[in-house]
Amino acid sequence: MAIGFGSDVQGGTGLLDRELEELLKDEQLEDGDHERFSHYVPKDKIVESAVTGKPVRALCGKKWTPNRDPEKFPVCPDCKKIYEKMRK
């Protein structure tokens, strides 16, 4: 579950399928509370993940591939604290 922030959407990131597979092969996705919380992630990263399947990293450091509705889960307390500091 990912909650987008930021409004700057960069252009397409066109990765070849084999490059993406190599990248993901070496990535260690974290288990843990990402199934229990919605996390803050830059909007452009959510869009990129939706197109390429590339994992995202939340403000709190969690790394995963979003695939669930963030509206159904409470916001990660660590992400929320970091986001509030960023807004000031």
Rosetta blueprint (number, residue, H / E / L):
1 M L
2 A E
3 I E
4 G E
5 F E
6 G L
7 S L
8 D L
9 V L
10 Q L
11 G L
12 G L
13 T L
14 G L
15 L L
16 L L
17 D H
18 R H
19 E H
20 L H
21 E H
22 E H
23 L H
24 L H
25 K H
26 D H
27 E L
28 Q L
29 L L
30 E L
31 D L
32 G L
33 D H
34 H H
35 E H
36 R L
37 F L
38 S E
39 H E
40 Y E
41 V E
42 P E
43 K H
44 D H
45 K H
46 I H
47 V H
48 E H
49 S H
50 A H
51 V H
52 T H
53 G L
54 K L
55 P L
56 V E
57 R E
58 A L
59 L L
60 C L
61 G L
62 K L
63 K E
64 W E
65 T L
66 P L
67 N L
68 R L
69 D L
70 P H
71 E H
72 K H
73 F L
74 P L
75 V E
76 C L
77 P H
78 D H
79 C H
80 K H
81 K H
82 I H
83 Y H
84 E H
85 K H
86 M H
87 R H
88 K L
